[in-house]
Structures are given as C-alpha cells and as structure tokens.
C-alpha cells in the first residue's frame, strides 16, 4: 500500500476547497473548465482520436460557460444524463458498445463531449445552487471517502476478486469498504446540506455505487484502448480522468437527485 496514492488528494483538496469557497464563482468555473479541457485531451488521446479534437475542446469550453450562466434545463439535462448513463452501463455489459464508440472518429469526439464535458460541468451547476459550496464539499468528501474506503479495505482484506471483468482487482471486501466510507461521511455531513439520517444513509449508498460505476466505465475505455492509465500527470493516479472518474457520473446524479428531492 503506497502513501503516494493519497498524496494528490491531500494536496488537491485544500486547493479545491479554497476555490470552491471563493466569493466569485468564476474562479471555480475556470478551474473546472481547465479540468474539462485536460480530461478531453486525455480521452481523445486514449481512444486515439486526435482528429477534430479541437471541436471537442471548443464544445467542452462552451458547456462550461453555459453551466456558469445556469443555462442548463434540469429536465432536459436529466434526460441526457439518463441516456448517457444507460449507454455507459450497457457498455459494461456489452464491451462491443465501447469498441463502437471509440472506433469511429466523429462518434468518439461527440461522445467525449458528453461523457467528459457535459457530466463534469455539473460541478459548476452544483456550485451555483443555493448552499452550493456546502453541496460540493459534501459530494467530494462522500465520493472520495468511497474511493479511499474501497482502496484501503480492498488492499488489506480483499480476497474475493474478479467480480468485474473490466477491473479484476476489485473485490467484494473493497466494495463493502467503499460503501462504509461513503455512508459514514454522508451521515457525518448530511446535516449541513439539509438531509435527515435516512436521506443521508440512502445518498451515501447511491453515491458509492454510482462512483463505482464511474470507475468501471473509465476502466472499460482504458481496457479497450490498451492503456493502464488515462495519462501520466499525477504520480500513482495516472491522469486527470483517473482522479475524477468516480466524480464524473456521481456529480450529475447528485445534482439531479438533490434538485428534485429538495426542489433546489
């Protein structure tokens, strides 16, 4: 078990918290916009679709701008999210779907905008919500607690592996550890965003499962591309997508679920 795995989050989280809690939201938008651009570059490089990549980057920047201006319709956005979610879920069941997405240039470019830019831009939408800064703090703590719990327990006690083909090193013990970490932090922090104990418990379970799905989805793309990591920016983590894979699906999931439950 390497301490270096926890160094990037330990260094990045204070910086992220500082950006989140700045009064002017434009700085957070710039930060997330930069993450979108770097993640798109990683995705296009990983699936070897550099042609027309600049159209993808331009679209990603535009989506970040639309999110900053709150020009996303929750109703339409939720439909797009569900469609992407089902495609990605089906891709885990049928790897040929992932192969088809990455095989054709224009499909890969468009899909990259949806998978990376559209989904990550929901972090900006969350920041713009009432109490958005606390919502982001809750989201990152719960999702990364799930990642950390799964890694620590899986590394130490993981015996029953091979439950996921795209990520054979994941174990049942790690899955339980991730759920425990996510639920624990959700119960601890749920009150600051207006969740009761039952809602906090349920949100913790759901976010852990969606975060796991996000991790598996990125693993499926890496497996299809024959890549170990999405990039080599961040020590043992690899690339930006390797850090944000669990956030990519869980951020919009949290946004729409919280929006429709609380009427935010």
C-alpha positions in Angstrom: 0.0 0.0 0.0 1.6 3.2 -1.2 1.3 6.5 0.7 1.8 8.3 -2.7 -1.7 7.3 -3.7 -3.1 9.6 -1.0 -0.7 12.5 -1.7 -2.5 14.0 -4.7 -5.9 14.2 -2.9 -4.2 15.5 0.2 -2.6 18.3 -1.8 -5.5 19.0 -4.2 -8.4 19.0 -1.7 -7.3 22.2 0.2 -6.8 24.0 -3.1 -10.2 22.8 -4.3 -11.9 23.9 -1.1 -10.3 27.3 -1.4 -11.5 27.7 -5.0 -15.0 26.4 -4.0 -15.4 28.9 -1.1 -14.2 31.9 -3.0 -17.0 34.5 -3.3 -16.7 34.9 -7.0 -17.8 31.6 -8.8 -15.9 32.5 -11.9 -12.7 31.1 -10.4 -14.3 27.7 -9.8 -15.7 27.7 -13.4 -12.1 28.4 -14.7 -10.8 25.6 -12.6 -13.4 23.1 -13.7 -13.1 24.3 -17.3 -9.4 23.6 -17.2 -10.1 20.1 -15.8 -12.6 19.5 -18.7 -10.1 20.5 -21.3 -7.3 18.3 -19.9 -9.7 15.4 -19.4 -10.9 15.7 -23.0 -7.3 15.7 -24.3 -6.7 12.6 -22.2 -9.9 10.9 -23.5 -9.1 11.7 -27.2 -5.5 10.6 -26.8 -6.6 7.4 -25.0 -9.0 6.4 -27.7 -6.5 7.6 -30.4 -8.9 10.1 -32.0 -6.9 13.3 -32.2 -8.6 14.3 -35.5 -11.0 17.2 -35.0 -10.2 17.2 -31.3 -10.3 21.0 -31.2 -14.1 20.8 -31.9 -14.4 18.7 -28.8 -12.4 21.1 -26.8 -14.4 24.1 -28.1 -17.7 22.3 -27.2 -16.4 21.5 -23.8 -15.5 25.1 -23.0 -18.9 26.2 -24.3 -20.6 23.7 -22.0 -18.7 25.1 -19.0 -19.8 28.6 -20.0 -23.4 27.5 -20.3 -23.2 25.9 -16.9 -21.7 29.1 -15.4 -24.6 31.0 -16.8 -27.1 28.4 -15.5 -28.4 27.8 -19.0 -28.9 24.1 -18.5 -32.5 22.9 -18.3 -32.8 20.4 -15.4 -35.5 18.5 -17.2 -33.6 18.1 -20.5 -30.2 17.7 -18.7 -31.6 14.8 -16.6 -32.9 13.1 -19.8 -29.4 13.4 -21.4 -27.8 12.2 -18.3 -30.0 9.1 -18.0 -29.4 8.4 -21.7 -25.6 8.6 -21.2 -25.8 6.6 -18.0 -27.7 3.7 -19.8 -25.2 3.7 -22.7 -22.3 3.5 -20.3 -24.0 0.8 -18.3 -24.8 -1.2 -21.4 -21.2 -0.7 -22.5 -20.0 -2.5 -19.3 -22.3 -5.4 -20.1 -21.5 -5.4 -23.8 -17.9 -4.3 -24.4 -18.7 -4.1 -28.2 -20.5 -0.8 -27.4 -17.3 0.8 -26.0 -15.4 -0.5 -29.1 -18.0 1.0 -31.4 -17.8 4.4 -29.6 -14.0 4.5 -29.9 -13.8 3.1 -33.4 -15.4 6.0 -35.4 -13.8 9.4 -35.1 -16.8 11.7 -35.1 -18.7 9.4 -32.7 -15.7 9.4 -30.3 -15.4 13.2 -30.5 -19.1 13.8 -29.8 -19.2 11.1 -27.1 -16.2 12.6 -25.4 -18.0 15.9 -25.1 -21.0 14.2 -23.5 -19.0 11.8 -21.2 -16.4 14.3 -20.1 -17.6 17.9 -20.6 -21.3 17.6 -20.1 -21.0 15.4 -17.0 -18.2 17.3 -15.3 -19.8 20.7 -16.0 -22.5 19.7 -13.4 -19.9 20.6 -10.7 -20.4 24.2 -11.9 -24.2 23.8 -11.7 -23.9 22.5 -8.2 -21.7 25.4 -7.2 -24.3 27.8 -8.5 -27.1 26.3 -6.3 -28.1 27.8 -3.0 -25.6 26.4 -0.5 -23.7 25.1 -3.5 -20.4 25.3 -1.8 -21.5 23.1 1.0 -23.1 20.7 -1.5 -19.7 20.4 -3.3 -17.9 19.8 0.0 -20.3 17.0 0.8 -20.1 15.5 -2.6 -16.3 15.4 -2.8 -16.0 14.1 0.8 -18.5 11.3 0.3 -17.3 10.2 -3.1 -13.6 10.3 -2.2 -14.4 8.5 1.1 -15.9 5.8 -1.0 -12.8 5.6 -3.2 -10.5 5.6 -0.1 -12.5 3.0 1.8 -12.6 0.7 -1.2 -8.8 1.0 -1.7 -7.8 0.6 1.9 -10.2 -2.3 2.7 -9.7 -4.0 -0.7 -5.9 -3.7 -0.4 -5.8 -5.1 3.1 -8.6 -7.6 3.2 -9.6 -8.2 -0.5 -9.8 -11.9 -1.1 -12.9 -12.3 -3.4 -11.8 -10.7 -6.6 -12.8 -10.9 -10.2 -16.4 -9.7 -9.8 -15.9 -7.1 -12.5 -14.2 -8.1 -15.8 -13.1 -4.6 -16.7 -11.4 -4.2 -13.3 -10.5 -7.7 -12.0 -8.5 -6.4 -9.0 -11.7 -5.0 -7.3 -13.0 -7.2 -4.6 -16.2 -7.7 -2.6 -14.4 -6.5 0.5 -13.4 -3.4 -1.3 -16.9 -2.7 -2.4 -18.1 -3.0 1.3 -15.3 -0.7 2.4 -16.3 1.9 -0.2 -19.9 1.7 1.0 -18.8 2.1 4.6 -16.7 5.1 3.8 -19.4 6.8 1.7 -22.2 6.1 4.2 -20.1 7.2 7.1 -19.2 10.5 5.7 -22.7 11.0 4.4 -24.1 10.5 7.9 -21.5 12.8 9.3 -22.0 15.7 6.8 -25.6 15.2 5.5 -27.0 17.6 8.1 -25.1 20.5 6.6 -27.0 20.2 3.4 -30.4 19.5 4.9 -30.5 15.7 4.7 -32.0 13.7 7.6 -30.4 10.5 8.8 -32.3 8.2 6.4 -31.7 10.5 3.4 -28.0 10.7 4.3 -27.8 6.9 4.5 -29.5 6.4 1.2 -27.5 9.2 -0.5 -24.3 7.6 0.8 -25.2 4.2 -0.6 -26.3 5.5 -4.0 -23.3 7.8 -4.5 -20.9 5.0 -3.6 -22.5 2.7 -6.2 -22.6 5.4 -8.9 -19.0 6.4 -8.1 -18.0 2.7 -8.5 -19.8 2.6 -11.9 -17.9 5.7 -13.0 -14.6 4.0 -12.1 -15.6 0.9 -14.0 -16.7 2.9 -17.1 -13.3 4.6 -17.3 -11.6 1.2 -16.8 -13.6 -0.1 -19.8 -12.3 2.7 -22.0 -8.7 2.1 -20.8 -9.1 -1.6 -21.4 -10.5 -1.0 -24.9 -7.6 1.3 -25.7 -5.0 -1.0 -24.1 -3.9 1.8 -21.6 -3.0 1.4 -18.0 -3.9 5.0 -17.1 -5.6 7.8 -18.9 -2.5 9.9 -18.6 0.7 10.5 -16.5 0.0 13.8 -14.9 -0.4 12.7 -11.3 2.0 10.2 -9.9 0.3 6.9 -9.0 -3.1 8.1 -10.0 -2.1 8.5 -13.7 -4.2 11.2 -15.4 -7.0 13.7 -14.6 -9.6 11.2 -15.6 -8.2 8.6 -13.2 -8.7 11.1 -10.4 -12.2 12.3 -11.5 -13.6 9.0 -12.9 -15.8 8.5 -9.8 -17.0 12.1 -9.8 -17.9 12.2 -13.5 -21.1 10.1 -13.0 -21.8 10.9 -9.4 -21.8 14.7 -9.8 -24.8 14.9 -12.2 -26.5 12.1 -10.3 -26.2 14.1 -7.0 -27.3 17.3 -8.8 -30.5 15.9 -10.2 -31.4 13.8 -7.2 -30.9 16.7 -4.8 -32.6 19.1 -7.2 -35.7 17.0 -7.5 -35.9 15.9 -3.8 -35.3 19.3 -2.3 -36.6 21.5 -5.1 -33.3 23.4 -5.1 
